[in-house]
């Protein structure tokens, strides 16, 4: 399996859809489904009936998973979207932003 280009905790930019242009932090990655959950992006509302656990019921808002191809990593230099490449620096395999050449981790 190839190394993940986007990981939990990364800052990403949404490339398409209703939230295009918004940025957020990755809170969850679902590699088997090819989806990603980003904080504050793709918020879905669910109308919940009152239950014993939640006697009030009401409207619940939460982030829904979106396809990983709809987001790109935010460049550490300027926050614009960039692709990711892997390089070996100081004997370690690290992720590097293609636009600026900045190291993303490590």
N, C-alpha and C positions, 0 to 999 in steps of 0.2 A: 504494500500500500504506500502511496506517495505521501510525503509530509504535508501537513495542513498549511495552507497559505494564510488562512484567517483563523485565529484562535480566540478563545474566551478572554475578554479584557481588552481586545484590540479596539481602536477607534476606527469606525467605518463611515463611508458616505454612501447614501442610497442613490443608485444610478437611474432607476425607472420606477414608475408607479405613482400612487397618490402622494407618497412622501418623498418624491424626487428632490435631491439637494440637501436633505436633512442629514445630520450626523448623529451618531450615538455610539455607545459602548456595547460590544457583543456580550450578552449575558449567558447565552447557551448556543452550542453548535450541535446540530443533529446530522452527523456525517452519513448515516445510512439512508436518510431521506434527502440529503443534499440541501438541507434548510438551515436557517440561522435565526436566532431571536435577538433583536436589537432593542435596547432600552429606549422607551419613548417613541418608537417607530412602529407602524403597522398595528395601531391599537384597535382592538376589537371589543365590542360591547356585548355582554350576555345578560339577558333578563332572567334573574333567578327567582324561583318560587321560594316562599318561606319554608324552612325546614327546622328540625330541632337543633341542628348545629348552627344554623343561621336564621333565627326567628324573624329578623327584619326583612330578609329577602332583598329585592331591589336590583339595581343595574350594576353589573360588575365590569370594570374595564381592565384589560390585560393585553400584553403584547402577543401577537400571533406570529408563528414562524413564517418566514418568507424565503424564497429561493436564494441560494447563496450567490447566484450569478447576478442578482439585482444590486449587490453591494460591492464596493471596492475599498481597499484599505486606504485610510487617510494618510497622506504623506506627513511624516513627522516635522518637516520643515515649514510647509505652508497650509496643511490641512486639506489640500486638493486630492482627488482620487488618483491612485497610482496602482500599477501592477506590482507583483512581488516576484523576486528572483532569489534563488538560493546560491550563496557563495561560501567558500571556506575562508575564514579570516582567523588568524592566530590559532589554526588547527581546529577550529570549531565551525560547524555548519550553521550559518545564520541567515535570517531573512533580510533582504535588502530591497528598499524602495527603488523601482526602476527609474522614476523621474529624477530624483535627487541623489541617489546613491547612498542615502543614509541607512545605517543599520537599524532595523526595527527592534530586534531583541538581542541580548547577549552583548 
